[in-house]
């Protein structure tokens, strides 16, 4: 959590404009690092107090969510639905640690909302990480709609394909086969179908949820071993050593 908190704090400090706001935020960070019941009570008050800047609410919600305090649930879901990807990513990380049974349902609602498709990446990734009963149906629903629409939202569709492969549920096979008909999704769909069939590792493959590919075929071709590696017989460099194709002559 410490590294993530440093990133969050750096982003928050950049948004502060007055010395008073900066001092108040530093006091908030001190409460976060105390991680005591009394400090968490103070952080919970920040979530409901009037006039608090967004960065303060985000930091308090992140800290409480990572601590498993369910008072952070609603503020984190609000941030998961935010337009700024940085806020969404912070909320998704905290919600994954929160352990609230409502999380998967909330993420599924956001992922399947046709009016929020452009911001569905982090809810989709959260559903994959949670591996909840809602995860596969939500990703299948979203991907089916995107394949049928004129604007396919390729990054979101690709995230669904990669996520379904990671989840490894065979119910996703028909929609992954349909995704394979689209050239821009075919490499990820092939990898996902192989994962469903148990022919590829579930945690890696030719595609990633962020749209980048790890390699032409998701792996490295090993170099051949042995004395004829590369098709050339290698000779022992020691003096007097026989050639690899040398055959001893029979003695008279």
BELTA-V515082 format. One record per residue. N is the residue number from 1. RES is the residue in one letter. SS is DSSP state (hx for helix, st for strand, lp for the rest). PSI is psi in whole degrees, 0 to 359 (999 if undefined). NEAR is the number of other ideal C-beta (glycine too) atoms within 10 Angstrom. Layout:
n=N res=RES ss=SS psi=PSI near=NEAR
n=N res=RES ss=SS psi=PSI near=NEAR
This chain:
n=1 res=X ss=lp psi=330 near=15
n=2 res=X ss=hx psi=315 near=7
n=3 res=X ss=hx psi=317 near=7
n=4 res=X ss=hx psi=323 near=14
n=5 res=X ss=hx psi=321 near=17
n=6 res=X ss=hx psi=318 near=11
n=7 res=X ss=hx psi=317 near=13
n=8 res=X ss=hx psi=316 near=24
n=9 res=X ss=hx psi=321 near=17
n=10 res=X ss=hx psi=318 near=9
n=11 res=X ss=hx psi=321 near=16
n=12 res=X ss=hx psi=317 near=20
n=13 res=X ss=hx psi=324 near=14
n=14 res=X ss=hx psi=338 near=8
n=15 res=X ss=hx psi=349 near=12
n=16 res=X ss=lp psi=144 near=17
n=17 res=X ss=lp psi=341 near=8
n=18 res=X ss=lp psi=157 near=8
n=19 res=X ss=hx psi=328 near=8
n=20 res=X ss=hx psi=318 near=9
n=21 res=X ss=hx psi=321 near=16
n=22 res=X ss=hx psi=315 near=13
n=23 res=X ss=hx psi=319 near=11
n=24 res=X ss=hx psi=322 near=15
n=25 res=X ss=hx psi=322 near=19
n=26 res=X ss=hx psi=323 near=12
n=27 res=X ss=hx psi=322 near=11
n=28 res=X ss=hx psi=317 near=22
n=29 res=X ss=hx psi=324 near=18
n=30 res=X ss=hx psi=321 near=11
n=31 res=X ss=hx psi=319 near=19
n=32 res=X ss=hx psi=315 near=22
n=33 res=X ss=hx psi=339 near=11
n=34 res=X ss=hx psi=318 near=14
n=35 res=X ss=lp psi=47 near=13
n=36 res=X ss=lp psi=163 near=10
n=37 res=X ss=hx psi=319 near=9
n=38 res=X ss=hx psi=320 near=8
n=39 res=X ss=hx psi=321 near=17
n=40 res=X ss=hx psi=328 near=20
n=41 res=X ss=hx psi=319 near=12
n=42 res=X ss=hx psi=319 near=16
n=43 res=X ss=hx psi=322 near=25
n=44 res=X ss=hx psi=327 near=17
n=45 res=X ss=hx psi=327 near=12
n=46 res=X ss=hx psi=327 near=20
n=47 res=X ss=hx psi=333 near=18
n=48 res=X ss=hx psi=355 near=11
n=49 res=X ss=lp psi=146 near=11
n=50 res=X ss=lp psi=148 near=4
n=51 res=X ss=lp psi=8 near=5
n=52 res=X ss=lp psi=134 near=16
n=53 res=X ss=lp psi=158 near=16
n=54 res=X ss=hx psi=321 near=13
n=55 res=X ss=hx psi=326 near=20
n=56 res=X ss=hx psi=315 near=22
n=57 res=X ss=hx psi=319 near=20
n=58 res=X ss=hx psi=316 near=25
n=59 res=X ss=hx psi=317 near=24
n=60 res=X ss=hx psi=316 near=27
n=61 res=X ss=hx psi=319 near=29
n=62 res=X ss=hx psi=313 near=27
n=63 res=X ss=hx psi=316 near=26
n=64 res=X ss=hx psi=321 near=24
n=65 res=X ss=hx psi=315 near=27
n=66 res=X ss=hx psi=335 near=20
n=67 res=X ss=lp psi=358 near=18
n=68 res=X ss=lp psi=19 near=11
n=69 res=X ss=lp psi=113 near=20
n=70 res=X ss=hx psi=355 near=15
n=71 res=X ss=hx psi=345 near=17
n=72 res=X ss=hx psi=354 near=28
n=73 res=X ss=hx psi=304 near=20
n=74 res=X ss=hx psi=315 near=14
n=75 res=X ss=hx psi=324 near=22
n=76 res=X ss=hx psi=321 near=27
n=77 res=X ss=hx psi=321 near=20
n=78 res=X ss=hx psi=318 near=14
n=79 res=X ss=hx psi=326 near=26
n=80 res=X ss=hx psi=335 near=24
n=81 res=X ss=lp psi=9 near=20
n=82 res=X ss=lp psi=157 near=16
n=83 res=X ss=lp psi=334 near=9
n=84 res=X ss=lp psi=120 near=12
n=85 res=X ss=hx psi=330 near=11
n=86 res=X ss=hx psi=318 near=13
n=87 res=X ss=hx psi=319 near=22
n=88 res=X ss=hx psi=317 near=22
n=89 res=X ss=hx psi=318 near=19
n=90 res=X ss=hx psi=314 near=26
n=91 res=X ss=hx psi=319 near=28
n=92 res=X ss=hx psi=319 near=23
n=93 res=X ss=hx psi=318 near=21
n=94 res=X ss=hx psi=320 near=27
n=95 res=X ss=hx psi=326 near=30
n=96 res=X ss=hx psi=332 near=16
n=97 res=X ss=hx psi=344 near=12
n=98 res=X ss=hx psi=319 near=22
n=99 res=X ss=lp psi=23 near=10
n=100 res=X ss=lp psi=130 near=18
n=101 res=X ss=lp psi=347 near=10
n=102 res=X ss=lp psi=349 near=13
n=103 res=X ss=hx psi=312 near=25
n=104 res=X ss=hx psi=319 near=19
n=105 res=X ss=hx psi=317 near=13
n=106 res=X ss=hx psi=317 near=20
n=107 res=X ss=hx psi=322 near=31
n=108 res=X ss=hx psi=320 near=24
n=109 res=X ss=hx psi=317 near=15
n=110 res=X ss=hx psi=321 near=20
n=111 res=X ss=hx psi=328 near=29
n=112 res=X ss=hx psi=357 near=21
n=113 res=X ss=lp psi=114 near=14
n=114 res=X ss=hx psi=341 near=10
n=115 res=X ss=hx psi=351 near=6
n=116 res=X ss=hx psi=22 near=14
n=117 res=X ss=hx psi=321 near=19
n=118 res=X ss=hx psi=341 near=11
n=119 res=X ss=hx psi=21 near=19
n=120 res=X ss=lp psi=356 near=26
n=121 res=X ss=hx psi=310 near=23
n=122 res=X ss=hx psi=323 near=26
n=123 res=X ss=hx psi=322 near=29
n=124 res=X ss=hx psi=313 near=27
n=125 res=X ss=hx psi=323 near=23
n=126 res=X ss=hx psi=318 near=27
n=127 res=X ss=hx psi=321 near=30
n=128 res=X ss=hx psi=317 near=22
n=129 res=X ss=hx psi=323 near=16
n=130 res=X ss=hx psi=329 near=17
n=131 res=X ss=lp psi=46 near=13
n=132 res=X ss=lp psi=166 near=18
n=133 res=X ss=hx psi=333 near=11
n=134 res=X ss=hx psi=346 near=18
n=135 res=X ss=hx psi=303 near=24
n=136 res=X ss=hx psi=312 near=21
n=137 res=X ss=hx psi=321 near=16
n=138 res=X ss=hx psi=316 near=25
n=139 res=X ss=hx psi=321 near=27
n=140 res=X ss=hx psi=316 near=19
n=141 res=X ss=hx psi=314 near=15
n=142 res=X ss=hx psi=315 near=27
n=143 res=X ss=hx psi=319 near=27
n=144 res=X ss=hx psi=317 near=15
n=145 res=X ss=hx psi=318 near=16
n=146 res=X ss=hx psi=324 near=23
n=147 res=X ss=hx psi=330 near=17
n=148 res=X ss=hx psi=337 near=9
n=149 res=X ss=lp psi=159 near=12
n=150 res=X ss=lp psi=319 near=4
n=151 res=X ss=lp psi=106 near=8
n=152 res=X ss=lp psi=350 near=19
n=153 res=X ss=lp psi=67 near=17
n=154 res=X ss=hx psi=316 near=13
n=155 res=X ss=hx psi=322 near=14
n=156 res=X ss=hx psi=318 near=22
n=157 res=X ss=hx psi=318 near=24
n=158 res=X ss=hx psi=321 near=27
n=159 res=X ss=hx psi=322 near=29
n=160 res=X ss=hx psi=316 near=35
n=161 res=X ss=hx psi=310 near=31
n=162 res=X ss=hx psi=318 near=27
n=163 res=X ss=hx psi=319 near=26
n=164 res=X ss=hx psi=324 near=29
n=165 res=X ss=hx psi=319 near=28
n=166 res=X ss=hx psi=319 near=23
n=167 res=X ss=hx psi=330 near=19
n=168 res=X ss=lp psi=27 near=16
n=169 res=X ss=lp psi=124 near=16
n=170 res=X ss=hx psi=346 near=10
n=171 res=X ss=hx psi=339 near=12
n=172 res=X ss=hx psi=354 near=25
n=173 res=X ss=hx psi=314 near=14
n=174 res=X ss=hx psi=317 near=11
n=175 res=X ss=hx psi=330 near=22
n=176 res=X ss=hx psi=324 near=24
n=177 res=X ss=hx psi=322 near=12
n=178 res=X ss=hx psi=322 near=15
n=179 res=X ss=hx psi=330 near=27
n=180 res=X ss=lp psi=338 near=17
n=181 res=X ss=lp psi=347 near=10
n=182 res=X ss=lp psi=123 near=16
n=183 res=X ss=lp psi=324 near=7
n=184 res=X ss=lp psi=348 near=13
n=185 res=X ss=lp psi=352 near=25
n=186 res=X ss=hx psi=315 near=15
n=187 res=X ss=hx psi=316 near=19
n=188 res=X ss=hx psi=323 near=29
n=189 res=X ss=hx psi=320 near=27
n=190 res=X ss=hx psi=316 near=21
n=191 res=X ss=hx psi=317 near=27
n=192 res=X ss=hx psi=318 near=32
n=193 res=X ss=hx psi=323 near=20
n=194 res=X ss=hx psi=323 near=16
n=195 res=X ss=hx psi=320 near=23
n=196 res=X ss=hx psi=327 near=20
n=197 res=X ss=lp psi=0 near=11
n=198 res=X ss=lp psi=22 near=9
n=199 res=X ss=lp psi=5 near=9
n=200 res=X ss=lp psi=151 near=20
n=201 res=X ss=lp psi=140 near=13
n=202 res=X ss=lp psi=336 near=13
n=203 res=X ss=lp psi=357 near=8
n=204 res=X ss=lp psi=188 near=16
n=205 res=X ss=lp psi=197 near=24
n=206 res=X ss=lp psi=350 near=22
n=207 res=X ss=lp psi=162 near=24
n=208 res=X ss=lp psi=160 near=15
n=209 res=X ss=lp psi=340 near=20
n=210 res=X ss=lp psi=6 near=11
n=211 res=X ss=lp psi=351 near=16
n=212 res=X ss=lp psi=154 near=8
n=213 res=X ss=lp psi=142 near=14
n=214 res=X ss=lp psi=344 near=13
n=215 res=X ss=lp psi=172 near=11
n=216 res=X ss=lp psi=321 near=10
n=217 res=X ss=lp psi=23 near=13
n=218 res=X ss=lp psi=18 near=18
n=219 res=X ss=lp psi=184 near=13
n=220 res=X ss=lp psi=133 near=8
n=221 res=X ss=lp psi=122 near=8
n=222 res=X ss=lp psi=148 near=6
n=223 res=X ss=lp psi=144 near=7
n=224 res=X ss=lp psi=149 near=9
n=225 res=X ss=lp psi=164 near=7
n=226 res=X ss=lp psi=173 near=7
n=227 res=X ss=lp psi=342 near=10
n=228 res=X ss=lp psi=27 near=11
n=229 res=X ss=hx psi=132 near=11
n=230 res=X ss=hx psi=3 near=9
n=231 res=X ss=hx psi=4 near=6
n=232 res=X ss=lp psi=128 near=9
n=233 res=X ss=lp psi=129 near=11
n=234 res=X ss=lp psi=137 near=11
n=235 res=X ss=lp psi=141 near=13
n=236 res=X ss=lp psi=124 near=11
n=237 res=X ss=lp psi=353 near=6
n=238 res=X ss=lp psi=141 near=6
n=239 res=X ss=lp psi=141 near=5
n=240 res=X ss=lp psi=3 near=5
n=241 res=X ss=lp psi=144 near=10
n=242 res=X ss=lp psi=156 near=10
n=243 res=X ss=lp psi=154 near=9
n=244 res=X ss=lp psi=332 near=12
n=245 res=X ss=lp psi=14 near=7
n=246 res=X ss=lp psi=134 near=9
n=247 res=X ss=lp psi=128 near=7
n=248 res=X ss=lp psi=139 near=6
n=249 res=X ss=lp psi=144 near=6
n=250 res=X ss=lp psi=142 near=5
n=251 res=X ss=lp psi=143 near=4
n=252 res=X ss=lp psi=999 near=3
